Amino acid sequence: MRKVSIGIVDSGIGNVSSLYSALSILGYSVRVTDDPSLLDLVDIMALPGVGAFPAVMKIYDSNGISDYIKSAADKDRPIIGICLGMQLLTDSSEESNSFKGLGLIPGKVVRISNSRWHIGWNTLKSSGQSEFLKSDMGSTVYFNHGFQYQGDLDYHVAVVDYFDEIPAIIKYRNLIGFQFHPEKSQDAGRYILQNTIEELMNAK
């Protein structure tokens, strides 16, 4: 049986080894690349959660990866965004004067209210808007971010309580965003990655 292949989109910033390791442990064929000809060969693309929004978007724009990702999304290819990777899928971020994102999931990224940073473990609860990953609600996962998604509730899959509710998983078409780090969330995170990949592959 052919292994599902995952392409981690490389921005050249930060360490993607933990995501590579988690996906490899789950038995997937994984490559890290910014080469469109190689990304064409994978089943699912993953945008990792490392770096600053403006810096990574500038790299994506300068090397043509932004246009490639947008074209892939137009063809309904599945894409997973993790932490910063999730935020890049949206229209813009307040991190640097409303810097434009990929514009693939309607909504924007804003600073977390009442707190400077959200670091640590928190428990996922269903937003009530989606059946996606229903079996993973109640999982405790690891967060490390100072900005959050703000958009239509129809795109919310899961939230966590941190002063106010923070969107933890969003979904729009075949685009999935995790505000937390599943690759750093031990067994619970790996189960979520596996269930997400299975659901995306079943939808193809």
N, C-alpha and C positions, 0 to 999 in steps of 0.2 A: 504493500500500500504506500502510495506517495506521501511523503511528509508535506504538511502545510508549510509554506515558506513565508517568512516575515522579513521585510526590509526596514531596518532602522535608518531613518534619514539623517545623514551626518552633516552637522553644521560646522564641525571642527572645533566646537566650544564644549568644554566640560567632558565628563566621564560617562560613557554609556555602558560600561562593563557590567553594571548590576542588572540592567535591562537585558542585555545580551545573555547573561548567565541565567536569569530567570526563564527566559524563553527557551534556551537550550536545554535546561533541566526538564522542561515540559515536553521535550522531544521534537521541537520545531526546527526547521532549517532556517538559520538566521544569518543575515549579512548586514554589515554597516557600510553604507555608501551614499554618495551624492550623485552617482552616475545614473541618469535617466534610463540608459539602455539596460542596466542591471535591475533598476527598480521596476522596469517593465515585466521582469520575469517573476516577481514575487506575488503571492496571493493577497497579502495585506501589508500596508505601510504603517509604520509607527513613528510619530514625532516625539522624541524624548523630552524629558522635563528638566533640562539643564540650561542655565544662562539667563540673560536679560532679554526681555521682549524686543526692544529696539535693535539690539546687537544681532540677534539671530535673524530677525526679519531682514535686516540689511544684507546679511550673508545670503539668505534665500533669494532676495531680489537680485543681488549682483551676479549670482551664478546660475540663474534661471530656474532654480528649484521651485520658487513660488509659482511660476507659470505651469510648471510640470504638475505640481500638486493640485492646482486648480483644474487643470485638464483631466487629471485622474478622477477628481471628485465629480466633475461633469459626467463622466462615464460610469458613475456609481461604484467605483472601486472602493473597497472598504479601507478606512483610515482610522487609526487610533492615536489620539493625542494624550500625552501624559503630563500633568502639571503645566509647565510652560507650554508644552506641545498642545495641550487642550486650548490654552488661551490664544495661541497663534491662529487657531481655526476661526476665531471670531472676527468681528469687523474692526475693532480698535482696542487700544489699551490706554489707560490713564498713566501708565508707568512713565511715559515720556510725551507729554503734550498730545494726548490722543493719537498716538502712533498707529498707523493702519496695520491691520492684520491681513490674513488670507481672505477674509470675508466669506467663509464657507458655512459657518453656523451663525445665524442672525443673533446679534447681541454684542455686548462690549465687556471689557474687563475693567473693574473699578477697585479702588483700595478697600480693604476690609474695614468696615466701620467698627468703632469702639476698641480697636486694637491695632497694634503695629504689625503683628505677625501671628500666624497660626502654625505652631510647631507641635508635633506630637501625635498621639493615637486618638482616634475618634471613631464612633460607631455609625455605620451607614443605616439610614432609614429611608423607606420608600417615599417618594414624593407623591405617590398616588396617581401619577400621570402616565405610567408605563409599566408593562409587564416584563420589560427587558431586565435580565439579571435578578429576577424576583427572589430566586433561591439564595442570593448572596446578601440580601438585606439582613442586617444584624451583625455583619462582619466588622471587625475592628481593624482599621487601616491607618497608615502613616501619612501625615500631612506636613508640608513645609512650604508655606507661601504667605505673601503679604497682600495679594490681590485675588479677586474672585470674579466669577462669571455673573453677569447681569443680563437676563434676557427672558424671553417668553417662557412661562411655566410649562408649556406643552413640551419643551425640550428637556425638562428636568426628569431624570430617572431616580436619583437619590440625593439626599441632603444630609448634612450633619448639623448638630446644634453647637454653635460657638457664639455666644451672645445672641445674635440673630441666626437664622438658618443660612447655611452656606451651601450652594450647589456643589455636590461631590461627584456626580456623574451626569453628563448631558449626552443627548443623542439627537441627531438630525440626519434623516436618511441613513446612509451607511457610514456616517461619521460619529465616532464615539469619543468622548472626552472624559478623562479622569482627572479631578483636581488633586487627588492624592497620588502617592507613588506605590502602585501595586508591586513593583519589583523590589521594594524595600519593606513590604508588609508581610513577609514570611509566608507561611502556607496559605493564609487567607487571601493574600494578594495574588499568589500563583493560581489559586482556584478561580479568582475573578478573571485573570488574564485568559485562562483556559476556557472558561465558560463564554467569555466575550468572543474569542476567536471561533469557537464552535458555532455560536449563534450567527456570527457574520458569515461564516462559510456555508452554513445551512440556508442563508438568505440569498446566496449567489445564484 
